[in-house]
């Protein structure tokens, strides 16, 4: 392919992306005329019942998408998050996943934060009947195994560096984190269930 052919292909891809973004913006403005997506709207947008099994997971996703911490998601945060979810590389997805786990935003994941997310994942997997070969492990056993694999300094917390390195080196851990490391499937499942999207 010539340079000109590559340039035309790139322009075509960019035009498609622009069209997709324009369509997303129309849907976003329709659902959120204020230009801001609040947690309850985020849940409604993806058809998540406020008291359902996916509610905790949706709250964690919302918090991770809310880059500036103002408890809303604007359109740019929304597009950036979806771009990461659907197109990001492994390290970027792991960084995002770490932010989902780090509920208090202190830069470390402790046992309680880890347990909370793993419990949410287990409840979602149980609902979706997506049983894994690890379904016989309890939440606490999974948490213990994750901490043993990634907490290299033994301080009882996991830093972002430990989290990324551990997930990249341990296929079991990477498999356990798939649901929230790459929530694309969750997003697509929620879209299918939602009458709003």
NORURLIN-V416662 format. One record per residue. N is the residue number from 0. RES is the residue in one small letter. OMEGA is omega in whole degrees, 0 to 359 (999 if undefined). Layout:
BEGIN
((N;RES;OMEGA) (N;RES;OMEGA))
END
This chain:
BEGIN
((0;x;180) (1;x;176) (2;x;180) (3;x;179) (4;x;177) (5;x;179) (6;x;179) (7;x;179) (8;x;179) (9;x;179) (10;x;180) (11;x;179) (12;x;180) (13;x;179) (14;x;178) (15;x;179) (16;x;179) (17;x;179) (18;x;179) (19;x;180) (20;x;178) (21;x;178) (22;x;178) (23;x;181) (24;x;178) (25;x;179) (26;x;181) (27;x;181) (28;x;178) (29;x;180) (30;x;187) (31;x;183) (32;x;179) (33;x;183) (34;x;180) (35;x;180) (36;x;177) (37;x;184) (38;x;182) (39;x;177) (40;x;177) (41;x;179) (42;x;179) (43;x;181) (44;x;181) (45;x;176) (46;x;181) (47;x;176) (48;x;183) (49;x;180) (50;x;183) (51;x;183) (52;x;182) (53;x;185) (54;x;180) (55;x;180) (56;x;178) (57;x;178) (58;x;178) (59;x;177) (60;x;180) (61;x;181) (62;x;179) (63;x;178) (64;x;183) (65;x;187) (66;x;185) (67;x;174) (68;x;181) (69;x;179) (70;x;172) (71;x;174) (72;x;175) (73;x;186) (74;x;180) (75;x;176) (76;x;180) (77;x;180) (78;x;180) (79;x;180) (80;x;180) (81;x;176) (82;x;178) (83;x;183) (84;x;186) (85;x;186) (86;x;186) (87;x;177) (88;x;187) (89;x;183) (90;x;178) (91;x;178) (92;x;177) (93;x;177) (94;x;178) (95;x;180) (96;x;178) (97;x;180) (98;x;176) (99;x;180) (100;x;185) (101;x;187) (102;x;183) (103;x;175) (104;x;182) (105;x;179) (106;x;179) (107;x;175) (108;x;178) (109;x;183) (110;x;182) (111;x;178) (112;x;180) (113;x;181) (114;x;180) (115;x;181) (116;x;180) (117;x;177) (118;x;177) (119;x;180) (120;x;179) (121;x;181) (122;x;179) (123;x;180) (124;x;178) (125;x;180) (126;x;184) (127;x;180) (128;x;178) (129;x;183) (130;x;177) (131;x;178) (132;x;180) (133;x;185) (134;x;179) (135;x;178) (136;x;175) (137;x;178) (138;x;181) (139;x;177) (140;x;177) (141;x;179) (142;x;179) (143;x;182) (144;x;178) (145;x;180) (146;x;179) (147;x;183) (148;x;189) (149;x;182) (150;x;188) (151;x;180) (152;x;174) (153;x;182) (154;x;179) (155;x;176) (156;x;181) (157;x;175) (158;x;179) (159;x;181) (160;x;178) (161;x;181) (162;x;182) (163;x;181) (164;x;181) (165;x;180) (166;x;180) (167;x;184) (168;x;186) (169;x;182) (170;x;178) (171;x;180) (172;x;178) (173;x;178) (174;x;179) (175;x;184) (176;x;185) (177;x;185) (178;x;181) (179;x;174) (180;x;178) (181;x;186) (182;x;182) (183;x;180) (184;x;178) (185;x;180) (186;x;181) (187;x;177) (188;x;180) (189;x;178) (190;x;181) (191;x;181) (192;x;188) (193;x;174) (194;x;185) (195;x;187) (196;x;999))
END
